[in-house]
Amino acid sequence: MRRSSLPLRIRSTRWLGLAIRQLVVVVLMALVVFPFIWMLVTSLTPVQDVFAWPPRLVPSHVRWENYAQAVERYAFWRCFWNSLVVAVLATASIVIVDSLAGYAFAGLPFRGAEAIYTGGLVTVMIPMQITMIPLFVMFKHAPLFGGNDLLGAGGHGLVDSYAGMIVPWMASTFGTLLMLKYFRMLPRELIDAARLDGLNELQIFVKIYFPLARPAVASVALLSFTEVWNTFLWPLIITSSERMRTVQVEMASIKDQYFTDWHLLMALTALSCLPVLIVYFAGQKHVTRGIAFSGIKG
């Protein structure tokens, strides 16, 4: 009897451990998802019920008019367009530059490659907040831009412009590392065979390596788009006029000293999440494959 009861105890222990793990996962998922649910609920709640106690997870009266009112009261679509332009152009630049850099490190050994690679890794440990003031001074005095003369004086340079918001995001060390790891996984014989066929390096990259690296490219594009779209501090520093505000800066300006239209702010927040959600669900499969195949953990 004791021997027969032992497997039952082992099974019950395993089921108990599995149930505890599942419970922990459910709780963690609830903690992650709840802010988004609360955002949607608040965006559809009448203003008089926003601070109702006890809080309501279901609005007493669903007000879709909050979205129309928020878009009409604030310059959301202009800011949305600014964010979209910056995010799309920066993401395109990151994909191109990081792919080329990854291919160069993986397929074109050259003198000083290790030093440049190590220097790039060191920059990952430097927060962008530290370099923002020097960047602003450089952009403010960019020669021959924004009315500046050859010495960078007399105008505003790249301040309050699309270029000023895009240039710092034109390349990514993480993206270069991911592309490098992925390209190194591809057989070296592909390059040798292509060279024997008379293809130059650019043709090898465009016709062979870049199409094969689609999962890694999708990973870099999705992560870069999300980061640039959600950035707040740099657009706040580099822009000075309302016409160049991004979505994140505009939403931060909605908060008033005495009163904040939280139902309208949550409506704008929900709208601002749509591009990221669309891009994420479109490339989720490729992102998982790209990071898994490249061997990068994080």
Secondary structure, DSSP 8 states (H G I E B T S, - for coil): -HHHHHHHHHHHHHHHHHHHHHHHHHHHHHHHHHHHHHHHHHHTS-GGGTT-SS--SS-SS--THHHHHHHHHTTHHHHHHHHHHHHHHHHHHHHHHHHHHHHHHHH---TTHHHHHHHHHHHHTS-HHHHHHHHHHHHHT-TTSTT--TTS-SS-TTTTSHHHHHGGGS--HHHHHHHHHHHHHS-THHHHHHHHTT--HHHHIIIIIHHHTHHHHHHHHHHHHHHHHH--HHHHHH--SGGG--HHHHHHHH--SS---HHHHHHHHHHHHHHHHHHHHHHHHHHHHHHHHHT---
